[in-house]
Amino acid sequence: MKHDSEGRFFRNVCENDVPVSDVPLAASGIETTARVALIGCFRPRRCGIATFTADTHDHLRAVRPDLAIDVYAMCGEGDQALGAEVARTIREQEAASYRAAAEAINDSGASAIWLQHEFGIFGGVAGDMVLELVDRVAAPLIVTLHTVLAEPNPDQRRVMERLIARASKLVVMSDFGREILRDVYGASSDQIVHIEHGTPDRPFVDVTPLRETLGIADRPVLSTFGLIGPGKGLETAIRALPAITAQYPDILYRIVGATHPNLVAAEGEAYRQSLERLAESLGVADNIAWENRFLDTGELLDQIELCDIYLAPYPNLQQITSGTLAYAVALGRAVVSTPFVHARELLADDVGILLPGADSEAIAEAVLLLLAVPEERRALQRRAYARGRRTAWTVVAQTCGALVDGVTRRDRPTARGRAAPALEGAWSLCDEVGMFQHCNHFVPDRAHGYCIDDNARALMLVHSLPPRAQEEAASHAQTFASFIQHGWNAERGRFRNFMGYDRRWLEDAGSEDSNGRTLWALGHAAAHAAAPAMRDWAASWFDRSAAMFEQFENPRAIAFAMLGADDRLGHDPGNAQARAIVERGAAFLSALWKAERRPGWDWFEADLAYDNARLAEALIRAGRRLPSVPLVETGLDALAWLTSYQTAPDGHFRPVGSESFGKPGESLPFDQQPLEAWATIAACAAASAATGNALWSTHAETAYAWFLGRNDRHLPLGDVRTGRCFDGLTPRGVNRNSGAESVLAFHLAYRTMADMFWREAIADSPDWRSAGTGPLPAAAPAPAPALAH
């Protein structure tokens, strides 16, 4: 199976003017309430990410009560029990826990996933266990990046590039982060959203009553807040104190926060003790007050309001986020900071004092200025408080809600559900040799030439049209038939598959799949071609090449050949070769299903690949042809399981993604292929003909609606106006190429819907009156007794 690898994507270009009225909203299962899966550390864990995630949760719920928010909380060894607001925990060092969380998110019907990302909070190399989750979720992914490294190591780059490839939106808290994502990692500009760190919206307090409670009175107070570790630069601030105490001996430097738990686990309180020894050696120990504990948000804000000057002496000038800095500005504190990234942006326009670097003398000079000139300090406080109104959580949460709305938008498709795709979309991919395999966007790509797979499907399309339309497309049918005929290699007893643009075959024999698909197209033409000469040509070539079936081992190749043989029998019920293919293929698939199925997995194989529903369709049609009720029942059971498995919680079609291929037990949602929708529709048509059960019509409608935008990204892939179809649905939208396989799948899916399920609704169409092109030939045996499926 071939798939284009174009790495760019775009939004809906199918801009038809006629609104959809034929795809019922009820069938799509669309909800009016969006559900957000919020992933990150969470209270009561004591870390900045947990505080941020909890604040996002609380404030988003407050401003957007219409959003349902499920918290998926990271959980380490020894973490405290979490509250009822947590839907599920994720064990940070267990890959299986991430996969289970992804399954739970998909089952919940989440409309969006919002991940808080910091390398250190996830297990694996560079936190790569989080990829076990993001690869498996179907809803649009938003990632808030709390760290964006300008010089990542190879593992960090690998994780970042995967997140970027998966995410619909990347949230950064600084313009610098935006630049790094674009310039270092290649993220697209329209993928990146700048949302500043949210802050409390409190009235400005000049002198807090907490001073009296703590016995501080009028002493000038400096403060630094947050989990303590070498990255805080506290040594630099402490070394500045002797110069400050020389003029203000009663100065008090409050260092508020517990030692970082990871540091405590590694070395206990050795780092804090080294700071205490430094203060003793400088003679300023009495000027420092240590608040060695983790504060909840409310108490932290009270402590920040206590200080006159907030110090941010961070040595890492690439730090893009500091929650405590944002809080200090929002509360109107005078800030003195090293010029790290977040500080440069937040303190611009004289909102605070930016130092030239992590320099003790510069800290002392700035503090002394602000203490000596109170008017300057108060002016700085007013500017800081005004700046903080822009980052108030009420403002930020509204922006977050709008972002959720953007990625979960549920546009009604713009193409009429029962309008026929323009055939020009298929014919535009052809030249005098045949149909090109691939396109760059909508332009045929000569570099990849042709293949018999697509020319076989194209021949099926022509012979699925009503007789008058077949006559109009006769020259195309001639081209496709000629390509197939030329592909026969008599020495190998097989058809070749790939041909270069220079008309040279690139192999002596094609794959089993391509040969099985060619037999299918020949049998289909023998039954459905309007021209007698074409029926005779196809019948003779089917009979000539059918012997190769004896060597087939691949289940799909066998199923394709069975479908062609069933059609061949519709033209010639006594054809011994065709009957043998149906009988032997049915026995093979039935035995395979019995051997491979297990509880919860009623399927022929240990994994799902491509064209899955063809296996069930082949059994259903074989059971009707032979006839055999057990074969029909087996096919119906398998198809019932598959349609249920590929239905999202809100009712839309979610085919297994191509990333699952060859991975037993895996079911990854992307990239979703048009071929799966067509195969499902055709199998449902066979099931409907066998049972008369309207449920199969509903499943087929759901699969066809996938083309029109009832899918995991709410984006149309098929455009009836142009007759083109995009190559797949990806985590970030659609693959903008429109290759032959996708275009043909769209057209052939439409023909099956029109012939099997919309017969009465479009019976007045001029193209319909003498169509006779249903998916099962008129000469098929009477349906088996209706079964309870």
N, C-alpha and C positions, 0 to 999 in steps of 0.2 A: 504494500500500500504506500502511496506517495503522499507527501505533505509538503507544502511550501514552507519556507523558513523565513519569510519576510518578517523583520523584527519591528516594523512600525505599525501603528494602529490608528484608527480614526473613528469618529462617532458616526451616527446614522447619516448616510448619504442617500437613502431611499426616500426621496421627498415627493411622493405622490400626493395628489390633492384630495383623493377620495377617501373618506374615513372608513374605518372598518366597522361593519355592522354584523358580519357573518361569523366571527369568532366570539362566542359568548364569553362575557367576563366571568361568569360563574365557573366555566370550564377551566379558566386560567387560575382560579384559586387566589386571586389577588386580594391581599388584605389592605385595610385602610390604615392600620397602625404598623409603623416600622419597628422592627426588633433589632437592637444593637447588642452584639456580644463584645463586652469590654474586657480586655485581657491585660493583666499586669499584676504587680504586687499590690496588696490591698491591706487596709487596716484589719487587725491591729499590728501588722508588721511595722517595724520602726525603720523606715528608710524613706528617702525623698520620693522615689517612684511610687511607693505605697500611698504617701500623702497626696501626690499629684493625681493618681488614679482615683482615689476616693473623692478628691475635690471635683474632678471631672464628672464622676458619677452623680454626686450630690447636686451640683449646680446645673448639670444638664437636665436632670429630673425636675429641678425647680422651674426652669424656664421652658421646658418642653415636656409637660406631663403626657403628651400624646405618644412619646417614645417609650417603648418597653426596653429596659436595659438589664441584661443578664451579665453578672460579673463572673469572670473566670480568673480566679486568683492563683498566682504563683505560690507554691508552698514548699518550704525547705524542711529539713530535719529539725524537729523541736519547735516548729512554729506553733503559735497559739491557735486554738479553735477559732474558726471564722463564723461570722454572723449569718443570719437567714438571708441577707441580701446577696450572698455569694451563691451562684447557681452551681458551681463546680470548682474544685481545686485541681491544679496541675502540679504534679510532683516534678520539681525542676530538674532532677537528675534521672528521670525515667522517661525514655523515648516513648514507651507505650502509653504513658499518661497524656502526652501531647496528641497522639493519634486518637485516643479515646475522646479527648476534648473536642477535636475536630469533628468526629462523628456526632457528638452531642450537639455541637453548634449547627451542623447541617440538619440534624433531626429537629432542632428547635424552630426551623424556618427563619433563621436570622436573616435580616435584610442587609446588614452590614456587620463587619468585624472591625473593631478599633483596637489595635495592638500598641501598647506602650513598649518601646524597644530600648533596651540598654544591654550591651553585651554581657555584663556580669550577672544578670538576673536569670539567665537561661543556662541549662546544662550543655555539655558537649564542648567541642573545640570552638572558641570564639562564639559560644552560645548557639551553636548550629542546631541544637535540638528543636529550637522554635520552628525550624523549617519542616519538621515532621507535622506540624500543625498547619502552617500557611500553605503547604502544597496540597492539603486535603480539603480546605474549606472552599465552598462554592460561592458564597456571597462576596460582594466587593470588599476589598481589604483597605483600611486606612491604617497607616503606621505613623505614630508620633516618634520621631527619632530624637532621643535625649542626648545622644552623642553622634556626631558626624566627624569622622576622622579624616583629616587631610592627607595623612600618610599611613594608611592601613597596612597591616601585614597581609600576606596572601589569604589566610583564613578569614580575617575580618572583611577583606574585599569580597571573598566568595559569598559570605553571608549577606553582605549589603547588596550585592548585585542580584541575588535571588529575591531579596525583599523588594527591591525596586522593580524587578520583573513581575512580581505578583501583585504589587500594590496599585490600587486605583488612584490613591492619593497618598502623598508623603507630607507629613506635617513637620515643619521646623519652627524653632522659636527665635531664629535670627536670620537676617539676610545673608550673613556669612555662611550659614548652613545651607541655604539655597544655592549659593555659588559653588560650594564644595560638591554638593550632589550633582550639579550640572556639569562642572568642569572635571571633577575627578572620577565620578561614577557614571557619567553619561545619562543621567535622568533627564527627562524632557521637562521643559519649563512649565507646561500646563499640568504636569503631574504634581508639582510642588506647591504647597500652600504654607504661607507664613502666618502662624497664629502665636501671639506672644503668650508667655507663661501667665496663667491667671493669678489674680491677686485679690485679697479681701477688699471690700468697699466699706471702710469704716470712716466715721467723722474724724477730722484731724484733731489730735490731742497734743497740746504743747507741753503740759506738765501733768503726768499721770499720778493718780493717788497711790499707785504701787510704790512710788518712791518713799512715801511715809511708812508704808507697811514694812518695807525692807530696811528702813532706817538710813536711807541714802540722803534724804533731804536735798540740799542744793549742790551736792558734789557733782562736778562734770563727769559724765558717763560715756565711755566708749564701749562698743559691743561688737562681737562677732558671733554668729549663730550657725548651728548645723552640726552634723556628725563630724567628730574630730578625727583627723588623719593628716598625714604629711601634705596632702594636697591643699590644705587650708592656708598654708603660709603663716601659721601663728608665730613661728620663730621670728619672722621679720617684724611682725607687729610688736612682739615683746621687746625686741632690741630697740624699738623706737621709744619705749617708755622712759628710759633715763633722761632723754632730752626734754620730754614733755613734763615729767615730774619736777624737773629743775625749776620750771616756772609755775607749775600747778601741782604742788605736792599732794593735794587731796584727790587727784584724778583717779577714777576707778575704771578698770578695763574688765568688763564682764564677758567671760568666755562661756557661752551657753550651749550645751549639747553633750550627749554621751559620746564616748569613743565608738568609732564605727565597729559594728559587731564582727565583721570579717577580720579587722585588725585585732580585736580582743581575742578572737579564736586563735589567731596566729601567734600573738606575743603578749596577751594580757594587756595591762595598762602601762607597759614600758614606755610607749610614746608620750603619754600624758605626764608620766613621771619625769621624762627628760625635759619637758617644757617647764615643769615646776622647778627642777634644778637650775635651768637657765635663768628663770626669774629670780631665784635666790642669789645666784652668782652676780646678777646685775643690780641687786638691792631693790627690786621692785615687787617682791612677792606680796607685800601688803597692799599693793595697788591693783591686784588681780583677784577677782572673785570667780571661782569655778562653779558652774551649775552643771554638775556631772549627771545628767539624766536626759531622757528623751521626752520632749514636750509635745503635747497634742497641739493642734493648730491654734486653738483659742488662746492657750497659755503662751505659745510662742509669739503670737501677735502682741499680747500684753507686754512681754519682755522686750520686744523690739521698740514699742512705744516708750519704754523706759529710758532709752539712750538718747543722748544729744547727737552723737556722731556714730554712724555705722561704718566699720572697717571691713573691707573685702580685700585682704592682702594675698589673693590667690596667685601662686607662682606659675600655674599653667595658663599661658596667655591664649591657648586655643580653646578654652572651655566655652561652650556655646550656651550653657544654661546654668543659672543659679536661682533657685526658688527663693532663698533667703534674701538675695539682693533685690529681686523683684518685690518681695514683701516690704523691705525697708523703704524702697522708693514709694510704693503705694501708700505707706503710712506716713509719708512726709518727713523721713529722717534725712539729715545731711549725710551724704555718703562720700567716703574716700576709698578709692579702689584702684587696684592695679588694672592695666588696660587689657584685660582679657576680653574675648569676643563679645560676650553678652553685655559686659559693662560698657564697652565702647559704643554699642548701639543704644542701650537703655539710658546712659548718662550723657548722650550727645545734647548739644544746645544748652550747656551749663546746668544740666539737671543734677550733676554731682561733680566731684573733683576726680579727674583721671590722673594717676601718677605716671611718670615715664616708665616705670618698671617696678619689680618687687624690691623696693629700696627703703630701708629703715629711716634714713635721713629724710627722704621725701615724705614719708608718712608723718614723721614728727613735724616737719615744716607745715604741712597742710592742716594738721590738727591744731597746731598753735595758732595759725591764722584764723581758723573758725572760732576758736575759743577767745581770741583777742578781739575779734570784730563780730559781736553778736548779730549786728544787722545783716552781715554777709551770710551768716549761718541761717538766719530766719528766711532770707530771700531764697537760699538754696532749698530750704524745706518747702517753701511755697511752690517752687518750680517742680520739685519732686512729687509733691502731692498732686499737682495738676497733671503731671505725666502719668501718674498711677491710675487716673480715672480711665485711661484708654485700655488698661489691662484688667479692670475689675472683672471678677468672675461672671457677673451678670452680662457683661459685654462679650467676653470670650465664649461663654456657654452658648449665646445666641449664634455666634459664628460657627461653633462646633455643630450646632443643630442644623444650620444651613448646609454645612458640609455633608452631614448625613443625608439630608434631603437630596443633595446633588448626586451622590453615588447610588442612592436607592430610588431615583426617579423612575416612575412607572408610566412611561408614555404609552398611549394607545398606538398600536402599529398604524402606519400610514398607507399600507397597501390593502386593497379589498381582498378579503379572505378567499373568495371564489373566482377571482379574476385570473385568467390564464397568463402565465409569464410569456413575454414576447419571445418568439422563437429566434429572433435575431440575436439574442444573447448567446444562444448555442452556436448558431451558424457563423457568428463573428470570430469564433475560435478556429475556423476551418480554412484550409487552402485546398489546392487540387490533389494533395497527397492524402490528407485526412484531418483529424482534429488534433490540435496541439495539446500537450499535457498541461502546461503551466502558463500562468500570466504574471507579469509584473503589474499590479493593480488590475486593469482590465485589458492590457495590451499583451497579445500572445508572445511568449518567450521562446524564441527560436532555439536558444541555447540548449533547451531540454528536449527538443524534437517531439516525437509522437510515441504512443504506445497502443498496443492492441486492446488493453483494458478499456481505454476511453472510447476507442472507435467501436468496440463491441457495445458499450452502453449507448453510444450515439445511434447505432443501428437500432437498438431497442426503442430509443425515443421516437425515431421516425415511424416505427411500426406500432407504436402505442397511440399514434395520432389517428383521427377519423380518416376514412378513405380519401376524401377530397384533399385534406391536408397532406396525406401521404403522397398523393399525386404531385402536389406542389413541391414537396421535398424530395422527389424521386432522384434528382441529381446528387443530393447529399447521400441518400441511401446507397447509390451506386458507388460513391467514393468510399464510404465506410466498408461496404461489402468487398470492394477491390482491395482495400488495405488488409482486411482479414484474410482474404484468399492469398494475397502475396506473402502473408506471414507464415504460411504452412511450410514446414521443413519435412519433406517426405522421408529423408534419411533418419531423422530423429523421431518421426511420428508425433511431433508436437508443433504448436504454433510458437513463433518468436513473439517477443513482446515489445522491446524497446528499439526504436529507430531514430537515428540522428537526423538533423535537418537536411543533411546531404543525401538522405534516402538510403543510407547504409544501415543494415541491421547490426545491432550492437551485441547480439548473442545468437547462439544456435537454437536455443529453446527457452521459452519463457517459464515462469513459475507455474506450479500446479494451479494456483489461484487464477492466474491470467488465462490458462487453458480451460479451466472449468468455466470461467466467465464467458469465454468465447463460445463454448458449447451451448451455454445458456442463450446467448444472443442468436445463435443459429437456430436453436429450437424455437425461440420466440418468433423469429422471422418466419419460420416454416408455418407457424400457426396464425400469425397476425398480419403478415404482409398483405396489403390489398391486391398487389399485382401477382397474378399466378406465376409469372416467370420468376419473380423474387422468391416466392414460396418454394418453388421447385429447386432453385439454386441453393437455398438455405437447407432444405431437406437433404439434398445430395451431399453437401459439405458436412452436415451433422453426421450422416451415416458413414462418411469416409473417415472422420476423425474420432468417432465415438470410442474406438477401441482403447484410446489412451486412458480412459477412465479406470481401466484395470490396474494402472500403476498409481492412481491417486491415493494418498494417505492423509492429506490435510482435510480436516472436517469441512472447511469452507469451500474448498475446491469440489469436494463431493456434493455439498449442498447446491452449489451453483449448477453443477452438471445435472443434478436431479431436477432442478427447476426447468432447465432446458429440455430434459427428457420428457418431463410432464407436458410441456408445450408441444413437443414433437409428437407425442401420443395424441394430442388434440387434433393434429393434422392427419396422423396415420395411426389409429388405435391398435393396429396389429404389428407395429414396429418392434421386433424382438430385441434389438439392441437397446432401444429407449426403455422398454419395460424392464430389462435386466438392470439397467442403471438405477431405475427407481426402486426396484426390489432390493438390490444389494446395498444401495445407499441408505435406504430406510432401515435395513437390518443393522448396518454399521452405526448410524446415528442413535438408534434406539438402544443398542448395547452400550454405546458411549455414555448416554444419559444415565442409564442404570448404574454404570460403574463409577461415574464421577459425582453424582449428586450426593449431597450430605445435608444434615439439618440446617435449614436457612439458606441453602445454596442449591436450588433445583436447576442445575445447568449442566451442559455437556462437557465443560472444561473447568479447570481450577481457577481460571481467570477469564475476564471478558476482554475481547480484542475488538476487531472492527467487523462491520456487517453482521453483528451478533444475531439479530432476529432472523437472518436467512436460515439458520439451522432449524429453528422452530417452524418456519414457513415451509421448508422442504419436507419435514415430517407430516405436517398437516395436509399438504397437497398430495404427498405420497399415500397417506391414509385414505384420502378421497378417491385417488386414482385406482388403487388396487382392488377393491376397497378394503380398509382395515380400521375398525373403530379404535382398537388399542393404539395404533400409530397416531391417529387424529388426537386421541386423548393425551398421549405423551407430548405431542407438539403443543397442544393447548396448555398443558400444565407448565411446560417450559416457558411459553410466551407469557402466561399469566405472571409467573415469577419475574421475568425480565421487565415487563411493563411496570410492575409494582416497584422493582428495584430502581428503575430509571425514572421514577416520578418523584419530584421534589415535594417536601411537606406542604407547600402551598398549591400543589396540583400541576405545576408546569413540567414539561419534559426536560429531563437532565440526563442525557446520554453519558455513558462512561467516557472519560477523556482519553486521548491518544497516549498520554503519559503513563497510563496503566498497562499498555500493551507489553506482554511478556513479563508481567509482574504478578505471579500467582497470589491471590488473596487481596490484591490491591484494587481500589476503585477510586482513582483520582478524577476530579471533575473537569480537568482541562487537558488539552484543548479539545473542545467538542466539535465533531465533524458532521457535515450535512449527510454523509452516507448513512449514518446511524438513524437519522430521522426517516429517510426514504425506506430503509430496510424495515423499520418498525411499522411504518404505514402499510407496506406491502404484506407483511406478516399478519397485521390486523385485518387486512382485506381477506386473506385466506381464512382466518379464524371466523370472520363474519359470515363468509360464504358457507362455512362448515356448520355453524351453529345458529345463525340468525339472531345472535345475542347483540343487542344494541350497545353493550359495553365496549365491544371492539371498535365500533364507530367513534365512541368517545375517546378511546386511546389514540385512534388515528388522528382525530381532530387535534388532540393535544400535541402530538408529534408534528403535525403540519404547522400548528401555530408557533412552534419553535422557530421556523423560518421567518415568521412575520414579527417576531419580537417578544413572544411569550417564553422567555428563557432567563437564564441567570444574570444577564446583563441588560435585559429589557431593550435589546437592540435588534432590529431586523437584519437578517442575513440575505434574504431573497428580496429582489426588487422586480415586481411584475412588469413595471414599465420598461425596463431595459432587458429583462430576462436573465440578469446576472445573479450570482450568488457568491457571497464571500466564502473564503476557504475554511473558516472555523471561528468558534467563539473561544476567546482567550481570557485569562484573568483580568486583562485591562480593556477588553472590548472585542472588536472583530479583527481577524486577519484580513487586511484590506485587499489581498489578491483574490482573483476570481478565476480559478483554474477549471479545467474541463470536468473533473470528478465532481466538484461542488455544483457547478452550473447544471450538469446533467442530473445530479441527485434532486435538485430543486424541481426541474421540469418533470422528471419521472414520478416524483412524489405527487406533484399536482395531477398528473394524468391518472394515477391510481385513485386519488381522492375524487376526481371528477367522474371516473367510470364506476366506482364502487359505492361511494357514499353520497355524492351530490347529484346522482342521476336525475332525480325528479326536479331538483332545484334549478338545474341548468338545461332541462330537456328542450327548452325553446331556443337554445343557442343553435345557430346555423351549423356549427361544427359538430353538433351532437347527433343530428337526426339519423345518421346512418353509421354511427361510430362502431358499435360492436367490439370495443377494445377493452373490455374488462380484464382484470388481471388473471382470470381463469378462462380458458377457451370454452367456446359454446359447446364443444363436444365432450366436456368433462362429465364424469358420472354424476348422478344425483347426489346431493349432499348427504353425508351421514346423518343419522338421527341427531336432533339438537341435543347438545350436551350442556351440563350446568357449569358453564365457564363464562 
